[in-house]
Amino acid sequence: MSARISQAGSAARTERAVSGAVEQGARLRRIAAGLTIAGSGVIIFAGFLVTPWEGNSTTTASLRTLAAHPTQAQVAAVLLHFGYLLLVPAAFALVHLARRGARRLTYTGLVFSVLGAGLSGLLVTDFFNLALVQHLPLASAVRVSDAAKQYPLGALIGKPSALAAAVGLVLLAAAAWRARWVSWWPAAAILIGWVVAISGTTLVRAGVGSGLVLFGLAALGARVLRMSDREWEDGRPA
């Protein structure tokens, strides 16, 4: 009899230990997810603010701006590269968050987000253009830079990547709303922000647009950080 009681007590202690380990792991995953979602917005916002935006409407103006602000341009490219990269784990975190309430919308957003991951790799062209304008006459640098844009298959990488990244993030934010985790406005802020930021060639437009993206991502990240570990693991708001 005493042996059975001892075994039962041991089993109960083991169950509590396993349960505690699961909760601890859930907390770590939840905090990491929340910080990644919000952090991606912060770094992208910083990258847009650091970018030299003085007259980037033409290739000539863009190259002149790079030549005038080489260090600033490099820092901006690095910030945006890592900010865009963080959108990938942020996308998977949002998939986990909204998986029970809007499954189709969630996985559609994930596909677009993964396709948009190539956006980070495009930042290497800033270093290429900077080298051109620093080592060639301006007219030659403009000619080579424009020639690189003329390759037809290159069009399948640039704008489609930016569009996919934006659409994927908006869809995932909308999925979080459909799953009743957040209000509708983070998705709206991210949508408007991407449109303004991507189409802008001035610091004001870039700052306002990326600021709206940050606003939406910060709201999503804060919601993840505020929720309980049980909510994160279960996928349903309490």
BAFI-66848 format. One line per field, with one value per atom (N, C-alpha, C): y, x, z; atom name; residue in one letter; residue number from 1. Coordinates in pm, whole numbers, plus 50000, padded with zeros to 5 digits. Layout:
N
y <- Y  ...;
x <- X  ...;
z <- Z  ...;
fimar <- CA  ...;
dodren <- A  ...;
mike <- NUM  ...;
***
This chain:
238
y <- 49880  50000  50126  50124  50240  50258  50144  50152  50219  50185  50246  50397  50436  50578  50652  50588  50649  50666  50563  50571  50681  50689  50793  50932  50947  51077  51111  51012  51033  51072  51003  51035  51177  51217  51353  51457  51432  51526  51535  51418  51416  51496  51478  51550  51700  51741  51884  51939  51861  51906  51924  51826  51835  51955  51973  52087  52218  52228  52349  52375  52269  52284  52335  52284  52328  52475  52516  52656  52747  52705  52785  52799  52690  52696  52783  52776  52858  53006  53039  53179  53232  53152  53194  53215  53122  53133  53255  53278  53392  53524  53537  53662  53686  53579  53592  53634  53576  53611  53757  53801  53939  54039  54012  54102  54103  53987  53981  54061  54047  54120  54270  54316  54460  54506  54424  54463  54482  54400  54417  54554  54598  54731  54842  54828  54929  54943  54830  54834  54886  54847  54898  55049  55094  55238  55313  55260  55324  55326  55217  55212  55317  55336  55437  55577  55600  55733  55764  55664  55685  55701  55641  55647  55791  55825  55960  55973  56061  56070  56194  56259  56385  56364  56389  56384  56250  56148  56014  55979  56079  56053  55998  56020  55969  55894  55816  55742  55838  55946  56043  56104  56145  56205  56104  55981  55877  55849  55839  55812  55931  56050  56167  56168  56129  56122  56017  55901  55797  55847  55917  55968  56072  56148  56254  56199  56081  56025  55876  55840  55697  55617  55671  55598  55585  55690  55689  55586  55582  55487  55343  55317  55180  55139  55229  55197  55170  55252  55232  55097  55060  54932  54815  54823  54715  54706  54820  54820  54761  54805  54754  54606  54564  54421  54336  54370  54289  54310  54430  54452  54368  54361  54278  54129  54089  53949  53909  53999  53969  53952  54000  53982  53834  53753  53611  53539  53544  53482  53550  53681  53748  53689  53655  53594  53459  53377  53247  53263  53367  53393  53431  53511  53549  53431  53341  53218  53137  53124  53050  53119  53250  53326  53307  53315  53319  53188  53081  52956  52896  52921  52859  52943  53073  53159  53196  53189  53229  53150  53020  52933  52963  52974  52997  53131  53234  53366  53367  53293  53286  53223  53108  53038  53110  53180  53261  53374  53438  53543  53491  53369  53310  53288  53237  53213  53344  53449  53578  53630  53613  53662  53592  53460  53387  53431  53450  53499  53639  53717  53852  53859  53745  53744  53792  53779  53825  53974  54047  54192  54232  54155  54191  54182  54086  54070  54182  54256  54365  54481  54486  54598  54595  54481  54475  54566  54598  54687  54827  54867  54998  55004  54895  54891  54889  54819  54814  54953  55024  55158  55257  55239  55326  55308  55183  55156  55216  55206  55262  55412  55484  55629  55677  55594  55633  55602  55509  55466  55494  55545  55577  55720  55784  55912  55897  56002  55993  55942  55991  55949  55799  55746  55603  55522  55571  55503  55496  55605  55607  55509  55505  55414  55268  55230  55092  55058  55150  55125  55108  55194  55182  55054  55015  54892  54770  54770  54657  54643  54754  54752  54705  54693  54659  54509  54428  54284  54240  54177  54149  54058  53958  53866  53931  54038  54110  54168  54194  54249  54149  54021  53919  53915  53992  53987  54113  54228  54354  54387  54441  54484  54369  54250  54140  54104  54113  54082  54184  54311  54417  54402  54372  54356  54235  54123  54003  54024  54092  54118  54203  54304  54392  54319  54249  54177  54069  53994  53889  53943  54053  54110  54162  54225  54276  54161  54054  53939  53874  53866  53806  53894  54025  54115  54105  54091  54072  53939  53836  53706  53716  53793  53813  53883  53974  54039  53941  53862  53764  53661  53632  53537  53602  53731  53807  53833  53843  53877  54027  54098  54242  54306  54440  54515  54514  54578  54582  54683  54781  54892  54858  54758  54726  54685  54605  54566  54688  54778  54899  54988  55002  55086  55030  54898  54835  54851  54833  54847  54989  55088  55226  55263  55215  55245  55192  55067  55011  55089  55124  55199  55332  55403  55533  55519  55423  55408  55364  55265  55212  55311  55389  55484  55617  55636  55765  55778  55899  55928  56046  56077  56184  56130  56198  56155  56159  56258  56271  56152  56119  56007  55875  55859  55736  55723  55833  55830  55804  55870  55848  55705  55658  55523  55416  55421  55320  55336  55458  55478  55408  55410  55339  55188  55139  54996  54960  55043  55022  55023  55115  55126  54996  54942  54818  54700  54687  54575  54585  54705  54722  54678  54708  54665  54513  54449  54303  54241  54297  54246  54265  54381  54408  54312  54279  54185  54048  54005  53877  53881  53990  54001  54009  54062  54076  53949  53862  53744  53645  53552  53449  53339  53260  53147  53046  53030  52936  52981  53111  53164  53140  53166  53148  53004  52910  52769  52718  52767  52717  52779  52904  52970  53033  53044  53105  53213  53330  53434  53389  53424  53384  53461;
x <- 50083  50000  50087  50185  50275  50354  50384  50457  50373  50240  50151  50139  50127  50117  50244  50358  50486  50495  50446  50449  50356  50238  50142  50199  50265  50325  50436  50515  50623  50569  50459  50397  50342  50281  50226  50337  50447  50560  50617  50624  50674  50582  50449  50352  50364  50380  50395  50522  50629  50756  50746  50681  50663  50576  50465  50376  50450  50535  50611  50708  50772  50865  50795  50673  50596  50561  50515  50480  50601  50714  50835  50876  50867  50899  50801  50675  50573  50600  50638  50667  50784  50887  51004  50965  50889  50847  50757  50668  50576  50650  50742  50816  50904  50970  51054  50970  50849  50761  50718  50677  50632  50742  50862  50975  51017  51007  51044  50947  50818  50717  50737  50746  50764  50902  51005  51142  51161  51094  51105  51055  50945  50892  50986  51048  51142  51262  51320  51440  51408  51295  51255  51232  51167  51142  51275  51369  51501  51572  51561  51626  51572  51440  51381  51421  51431  51471  51616  51703  51845  51873  51791  51813  51822  51924  51931  51829  51733  51624  51632  51743  51754  51747  51632  51619  51647  51571  51594  51496  51444  51343  51402  51531  51597  51724  51778  51901  52016  52025  52132  52124  52004  51985  52014  51971  51992  52140  52215  52358  52433  52391  52452  52428  52309  52277  52362  52379  52464  52608  52658  52795  52812  52707  52715  52700  52637  52612  52646  52771  52806  52786  52828  52813  52667  52592  52450  52377  52411  52346  52377  52500  52537  52464  52457  52387  52239  52178  52038  52015  52104  52090  52100  52191  52207  52084  52035  51916  51796  51772  51658  51674  51796  51820  51775  51820  51784  51639  51586  51445  51355  51387  51309  51326  51447  51469  51383  51370  51291  51142  51099  50958  50925  51026  51001  50966  51051  51008  50884  50868  50746  50623  50636  50525  50487  50587  50558  50495  50537  50477  50329  50298  50158  50075  50137  50068  50029  50122  50092  49983  49984  49886  49745  49728  49594  49553  49625  49604  49466  49403  49273  49155  49176  49063  49051  49160  49156  49263  49244  49349  49387  49289  49320  49389  49336  49396  49537  49556  49688  49791  49759  49857  49879  49778  49798  49896  49879  49972  50113  50126  50258  50328  50255  50314  50367  50286  50331  50452  50451  50562  50692  50685  50806  50856  50764  50804  50865  50818  50870  51002  51052  51178  51295  51280  51386  51408  51315  51328  51457  51497  51618  51743  51746  51863  51882  51776  51787  51870  51891  51967  52114  52162  52301  52324  52219  52235  52276  52246  52290  52442  52505  52651  52710  52642  52686  52680  52569  52555  52652  52677  52773  52914  52950  53081  53089  52980  52978  53006  52933  52943  53074  53138  53265  53385  53369  53483  53468  53353  53331  53281  53299  53234  53081  53016  52873  52793  52825  52751  52766  52887  52908  52837  52840  52772  52621  52565  52422  52391  52475  52451  52454  52551  52560  52442  52407  52297  52165  52144  52021  52022  52139  52147  52110  52151  52119  51969  51897  51752  51677  51747  51682  51667  51735  51723  51580  51510  51366  51339  51423  51396  51421  51496  51518  51389  51294  51166  51086  51125  51054  51100  51202  51257  51225  51250  51240  51102  51018  50886  50797  50802  50722  50761  50889  50930  50873  50883  50829  50678  50609  50464  50425  50496  50465  50486  50596  50623  50512  50468  50364  50230  50193  50065  50062  50172  50177  50157  50224  50213  50073  50013  49876  49779  49793  49704  49718  49840  49860  49804  49817  49756  49603  49550  49405  49361  49445  49413  49409  49501  49499  49371  49323  49194  49078  49078  48972  48970  49087  49096  49066  49030  48988  49100  49222  49333  49352  49330  49350  49235  49233  49136  49176  49095  49120  49227  49252  49336  49484  49546  49685  49702  49607  49614  49600  49508  49488  49612  49671  49791  49906  49924  50033  50010  49887  49855  49885  49829  49852  49999  50064  50205  50293  50270  50351  50330  50205  50178  50252  50245  50310  50462  50517  50662  50726  50666  50726  50718  50612  50594  50664  50718  50776  50922  50963  51104  51151  51077  51115  51116  51189  51199  51063  50982  50851  50762  50752  50668  50722  50853  50914  50895  50912  50896  50753  50659  50517  50476  50514  50477  50535  50667  50729  50685  50647  50594  50461  50377  50249  50270  50367  50400  50447  50533  50580  50463  50371  50255  50174  50149  50074  50148  50277  50356  50374  50392  50407  50280  50165  50038  50027  50066  50062  50161  50283  50383  50342  50283  50240  50128  50041  49933  49988  50090  50153  50221  50286  50355  50258  50138  50040  49962  49949  49866  49930  49850  49902  49970  50051  50116  50013  49905  49800  49732  49707  49647  49739  49868  49964  49968  49969  49976  49844  49733  49603  49557  49595  49554  49417  49360  49226  49232  49175  49173  49094  49140  49069  48940;
z <- 50000  50000  50000  50089  50097  49969  49904  49777  49670  49668  49571  49595  49722  49755  49712  49736  49697  49546  49472  49326  49275  49339  49299  49323  49439  49469  49372  49337  49241  49104  49063  48934  48934  49046  49054  49045  49113  49108  48966  48900  48762  48671  48690  48607  48628  48756  48783  48723  48728  48671  48521  48454  48308  48273  48352  48327  48343  48447  48468  48355  48304  48193  48069  48044  47927  47941  48059  48081  48065  48117  48104  47957  47882  47741  47664  47701  47635  47660  47782  47814  47731  47719  47641  47494  47439  47299  47279  47373  47362  47368  47462  47476  47354  47307  47187  47067  47055  46943  46950  47069  47084  47055  47104  47081  46935  46869  46727  46642  46670  46593  46609  46733  46757  46712  46735  46699  46550  46469  46324  46282  46343  46312  46354  46471  46520  46427  46387  46303  46163  46107  45975  45982  46086  46105  46113  46192  46203  46068  45993  45862  45766  45767  45679  45722  45853  45899  45867  45875  45848  45698  45614  45468  45419  45341  45281  45168  45184  45088  45000  44993  44920  44769  44712  44568  44506  44544  44491  44378  44310  44208  44079  44054  43934  43975  43880  43909  43939  43862  43884  44024  44063  44195  44305  44284  44385  44405  44296  44306  44369  44337  44399  44550  44590  44733  44802  44739  44796  44812  44710  44716  44825  44850  44952  45093  45108  45242  45243  45218  45206  45334  45448  45574  45612  45598  45630  45544  45416  45325  45364  45406  45447  45574  45671  45797  45769  45684  45650  45583  45492  45422  45519  45615  45713  45803  45848  45934  45861  45738  45663  45631  45604  45577  45695  45814  45931  45971  45949  45978  45891  45761  45669  45702  45741  45777  45897  45993  46113  46081  45966  45928  45906  45875  45851  45982  46087  46213  46272  46246  46293  46225  46097  46024  46085  46117  46178  46316  46389  46519  46503  46403  46379  46331  46256  46216  46339  46431  46555  46634  46634  46711  46657  46525  46465  46400  46427  46354  46375  46488  46515  46465  46453  46419  46273  46197  46056  45981  45971  45921  45777  45688  45547  45526  45590  45579  45636  45744  45808  45717  45659  45576  45443  45393  45273  45302  45418  45458  45476  45528  45547  45413  45315  45182  45123  45130  45078  45155  45286  45368  45334  45312  45276  45139  45044  44912  44922  45017  45034  45108  45155  45229  45143  45010  44921  44926  44989  44997  45068  45168  45244  45156  45063  44979  44879  44851  44754  44806  44938  44995  44953  44904  44859  44739  44664  44549  44592  44716  44764  44770  44813  44817  44676  44587  44447  44385  44404  44348  44413  44542  44608  44551  44525  44465  44325  44249  44114  44115  44200  44199  44260  44344  44404  44314  44220  44140  43990  43949  43808  43797  43681  43658  43673  43714  43743  43622  43503  43383  43360  43380  43362  43470  43593  43703  43677  43627  43596  43485  43384  43271  43315  43398  43445  43536  43626  43718  43642  43542  43462  43380  43332  43252  43336  43462  43549  43570  43559  43579  43455  43343  43217  43194  43273  43254  43289  43198  43219  43338  43360  43471  43608  43608  43734  43789  43699  43743  43826  43819  43898  44043  44077  44213  44292  44233  44307  44360  44273  44316  44366  44304  44359  44503  44536  44674  44771  44735  44822  44836  44725  44730  44814  44797  44873  45023  45060  45201  45263  45189  45241  45251  45144  45144  45252  45265  45366  45506  45537  45671  45698  45598  45615  45637  45559  45573  45711  45762  45894  46004  45989  46086  46081  45959  45945  46005  45991  46051  46203  46261  46406  46450  46366  46396  46384  46277  46259  46373  46426  46536  46671  46669  46788  46887  46835  46923  46933  46822  46819  46742  46745  46667  46519  46437  46293  46256  46343  46302  46283  46351  46316  46169  46118  45977  45886  45921  45840  45845  45963  45977  45896  45900  45825  45675  45629  45487  45438  45508  45466  45477  45583  45603  45492  45449  45341  45212  45182  45058  45058  45171  45180  45178  45253  45265  45135  45069  44947  44832  44828  44717  44743  44861  44896  44859  44822  44795  44880  44986  45077  45219  45306  45445  45513  45482  45547  45512  45384  45343  45397  45388  45438  45588  45660  45805  45847  45782  45816  45783  45665  45624  45714  45737  45822  45967  46007  46142  46161  46057  46065  46071  45993  46000  46140  46197  46335  46432  46415  46503  46504  46384  46375  46432  46400  46451  46602  46653  46798  46870  46812  46873  46875  46767  46761  46860  46863  46956  47100  47131  47268  47310  47215  47247  47283  47210  47240  47377  47408  47536  47653  47629  47738  47765  47667  47684  47780  47825  47914  47833  47901  47834  47787  47861  47822  47693  47681  47558  47438  47460  47349  47303  47395  47360  47303  47356  47314  47182  47157  47034  47039  47158  47173  47281  47252  47356  47477  47594  47718  47733;
fimar <- N  CA  C  N  CA  C  N  CA  C  N  CA  C  N  CA  C  N  CA  C  N  CA  C  N  CA  C  N  CA  C  N  CA  C  N  CA  C  N  CA  C  N  CA  C  N  CA  C  N  CA  C  N  CA  C  N  CA  C  N  CA  C  N  CA  C  N  CA  C  N  CA  C  N  CA  C  N  CA  C  N  CA  C  N  CA  C  N  CA  C  N  CA  C  N  CA  C  N  CA  C  N  CA  C  N  CA  C  N  CA  C  N  CA  C  N  CA  C  N  CA  C  N  CA  C  N  CA  C  N  CA  C  N  CA  C  N  CA  C  N  CA  C  N  CA  C  N  CA  C  N  CA  C  N  CA  C  N  CA  C  N  CA  C  N  CA  C  N  CA  C  N  CA  C  N  CA  C  N  CA  C  N  CA  C  N  CA  C  N  CA  C  N  CA  C  N  CA  C  N  CA  C  N  CA  C  N  CA  C  N  CA  C  N  CA  C  N  CA  C  N  CA  C  N  CA  C  N  CA  C  N  CA  C  N  CA  C  N  CA  C  N  CA  C  N  CA  C  N  CA  C  N  CA  C  N  CA  C  N  CA  C  N  CA  C  N  CA  C  N  CA  C  N  CA  C  N  CA  C  N  CA  C  N  CA  C  N  CA  C  N  CA  C  N  CA  C  N  CA  C  N  CA  C  N  CA  C  N  CA  C  N  CA  C  N  CA  C  N  CA  C  N  CA  C  N  CA  C  N  CA  C  N  CA  C  N  CA  C  N  CA  C  N  CA  C  N  CA  C  N  CA  C  N  CA  C  N  CA  C  N  CA  C  N  CA  C  N  CA  C  N  CA  C  N  CA  C  N  CA  C  N  CA  C  N  CA  C  N  CA  C  N  CA  C  N  CA  C  N  CA  C  N  CA  C  N  CA  C  N  CA  C  N  CA  C  N  CA  C  N  CA  C  N  CA  C  N  CA  C  N  CA  C  N  CA  C  N  CA  C  N  CA  C  N  CA  C  N  CA  C  N  CA  C  N  CA  C  N  CA  C  N  CA  C  N  CA  C  N  CA  C  N  CA  C  N  CA  C  N  CA  C  N  CA  C  N  CA  C  N  CA  C  N  CA  C  N  CA  C  N  CA  C  N  CA  C  N  CA  C  N  CA  C  N  CA  C  N  CA  C  N  CA  C  N  CA  C  N  CA  C  N  CA  C  N  CA  C  N  CA  C  N  CA  C  N  CA  C  N  CA  C  N  CA  C  N  CA  C  N  CA  C  N  CA  C  N  CA  C  N  CA  C  N  CA  C  N  CA  C  N  CA  C  N  CA  C  N  CA  C  N  CA  C  N  CA  C  N  CA  C  N  CA  C  N  CA  C  N  CA  C  N  CA  C  N  CA  C  N  CA  C  N  CA  C  N  CA  C  N  CA  C  N  CA  C  N  CA  C  N  CA  C  N  CA  C  N  CA  C  N  CA  C  N  CA  C  N  CA  C  N  CA  C  N  CA  C  N  CA  C  N  CA  C  N  CA  C  N  CA  C  N  CA  C  N  CA  C  N  CA  C  N  CA  C  N  CA  C  N  CA  C  N  CA  C  N  CA  C  N  CA  C  N  CA  C  N  CA  C  N  CA  C  N  CA  C  N  CA  C  N  CA  C  N  CA  C  N  CA  C  N  CA  C  N  CA  C  N  CA  C  N  CA  C  N  CA  C  N  CA  C  N  CA  C  N  CA  C  N  CA  C  N  CA  C  N  CA  C  N  CA  C  N  CA  C  N  CA  C  N  CA  C  N  CA  C  N  CA  C  N  CA  C  N  CA  C  N  CA  C  N  CA  C  N  CA  C  N  CA  C  N  CA  C  N  CA  C  N  CA  C;
dodren <- M  M  M  S  S  S  A  A  A  R  R  R  I  I  I  S  S  S  Q  Q  Q  A  A  A  G  G  G  S  S  S  A  A  A  A  A  A  R  R  R  T  T  T  E  E  E  R  R  R  A  A  A  V  V  V  S  S  S  G  G  G  A  A  A  V  V  V  E  E  E  Q  Q  Q  G  G  G  A  A  A  R  R  R  L  L  L  R  R  R  R  R  R  I  I  I  A  A  A  A  A  A  G  G  G  L  L  L  T  T  T  I  I  I  A  A  A  G  G  G  S  S  S  G  G  G  V  V  V  I  I  I  I  I  I  F  F  F  A  A  A  G  G  G  F  F  F  L  L  L  V  V  V  T  T  T  P  P  P  W  W  W  E  E  E  G  G  G  N  N  N  S  S  S  T  T  T  T  T  T  T  T  T  A  A  A  S  S  S  L  L  L  R  R  R  T  T  T  L  L  L  A  A  A  A  A  A  H  H  H  P  P  P  T  T  T  Q  Q  Q  A  A  A  Q  Q  Q  V  V  V  A  A  A  A  A  A  V  V  V  L  L  L  L  L  L  H  H  H  F  F  F  G  G  G  Y  Y  Y  L  L  L  L  L  L  L  L  L  V  V  V  P  P  P  A  A  A  A  A  A  F  F  F  A  A  A  L  L  L  V  V  V  H  H  H  L  L  L  A  A  A  R  R  R  R  R  R  G  G  G  A  A  A  R  R  R  R  R  R  L  L  L  T  T  T  Y  Y  Y  T  T  T  G  G  G  L  L  L  V  V  V  F  F  F  S  S  S  V  V  V  L  L  L  G  G  G  A  A  A  G  G  G  L  L  L  S  S  S  G  G  G  L  L  L  L  L  L  V  V  V  T  T  T  D  D  D  F  F  F  F  F  F  N  N  N  L  L  L  A  A  A  L  L  L  V  V  V  Q  Q  Q  H  H  H  L  L  L  P  P  P  L  L  L  A  A  A  S  S  S  A  A  A  V  V  V  R  R  R  V  V  V  S  S  S  D  D  D  A  A  A  A  A  A  K  K  K  Q  Q  Q  Y  Y  Y  P  P  P  L  L  L  G  G  G  A  A  A  L  L  L  I  I  I  G  G  G  K  K  K  P  P  P  S  S  S  A  A  A  L  L  L  A  A  A  A  A  A  A  A  A  V  V  V  G  G  G  L  L  L  V  V  V  L  L  L  L  L  L  A  A  A  A  A  A  A  A  A  A  A  A  W  W  W  R  R  R  A  A  A  R  R  R  W  W  W  V  V  V  S  S  S  W  W  W  W  W  W  P  P  P  A  A  A  A  A  A  A  A  A  I  I  I  L  L  L  I  I  I  G  G  G  W  W  W  V  V  V  V  V  V  A  A  A  I  I  I  S  S  S  G  G  G  T  T  T  T  T  T  L  L  L  V  V  V  R  R  R  A  A  A  G  G  G  V  V  V  G  G  G  S  S  S  G  G  G  L  L  L  V  V  V  L  L  L  F  F  F  G  G  G  L  L  L  A  A  A  A  A  A  L  L  L  G  G  G  A  A  A  R  R  R  V  V  V  L  L  L  R  R  R  M  M  M  S  S  S  D  D  D  R  R  R  E  E  E  W  W  W  E  E  E  D  D  D  G  G  G  R  R  R  P  P  P  A  A  A;
mike <- 1  1  1  2  2  2  3  3  3  4  4  4  5  5  5  6  6  6  7  7  7  8  8  8  9  9  9  10  10  10  11  11  11  12  12  12  13  13  13  14  14  14  15  15  15  16  16  16  17  17  17  18  18  18  19  19  19  20  20  20  21  21  21  22  22  22  23  23  23  24  24  24  25  25  25  26  26  26  27  27  27  28  28  28  29  29  29  30  30  30  31  31  31  32  32  32  33  33  33  34  34  34  35  35  35  36  36  36  37  37  37  38  38  38  39  39  39  40  40  40  41  41  41  42  42  42  43  43  43  44  44  44  45  45  45  46  46  46  47  47  47  48  48  48  49  49  49  50  50  50  51  51  51  52  52  52  53  53  53  54  54  54  55  55  55  56  56  56  57  57  57  58  58  58  59  59  59  60  60  60  61  61  61  62  62  62  63  63  63  64  64  64  65  65  65  66  66  66  67  67  67  68  68  68  69  69  69  70  70  70  71  71  71  72  72  72  73  73  73  74  74  74  75  75  75  76  76  76  77  77  77  78  78  78  79  79  79  80  80  80  81  81  81  82  82  82  83  83  83  84  84  84  85  85  85  86  86  86  87  87  87  88  88  88  89  89  89  90  90  90  91  91  91  92  92  92  93  93  93  94  94  94  95  95  95  96  96  96  97  97  97  98  98  98  99  99  99  100  100  100  101  101  101  102  102  102  103  103  103  104  104  104  105  105  105  106  106  106  107  107  107  108  108  108  109  109  109  110  110  110  111  111  111  112  112  112  113  113  113  114  114  114  115  115  115  116  116  116  117  117  117  118  118  118  119  119  119  120  120  120  121  121  121  122  122  122  123  123  123  124  124  124  125  125  125  126  126  126  127  127  127  128  128  128  129  129  129  130  130  130  131  131  131  132  132  132  133  133  133  134  134  134  135  135  135  136  136  136  137  137  137  138  138  138  139  139  139  140  140  140  141  141  141  142  142  142  143  143  143  144  144  144  145  145  145  146  146  146  147  147  147  148  148  148  149  149  149  150  150  150  151  151  151  152  152  152  153  153  153  154  154  154  155  155  155  156  156  156  157  157  157  158  158  158  159  159  159  160  160  160  161  161  161  162  162  162  163  163  163  164  164  164  165  165  165  166  166  166  167  167  167  168  168  168  169  169  169  170  170  170  171  171  171  172  172  172  173  173  173  174  174  174  175  175  175  176  176  176  177  177  177  178  178  178  179  179  179  180  180  180  181  181  181  182  182  182  183  183  183  184  184  184  185  185  185  186  186  186  187  187  187  188  188  188  189  189  189  190  190  190  191  191  191  192  192  192  193  193  193  194  194  194  195  195  195  196  196  196  197  197  197  198  198  198  199  199  199  200  200  200  201  201  201  202  202  202  203  203  203  204  204  204  205  205  205  206  206  206  207  207  207  208  208  208  209  209  209  210  210  210  211  211  211  212  212  212  213  213  213  214  214  214  215  215  215  216  216  216  217  217  217  218  218  218  219  219  219  220  220  220  221  221  221  222  222  222  223  223  223  224  224  224  225  225  225  226  226  226  227  227  227  228  228  228  229  229  229  230  230  230  231  231  231  232  232  232  233  233  233  234  234  234  235  235  235  236  236  236  237  237  237  238  238  238;
***
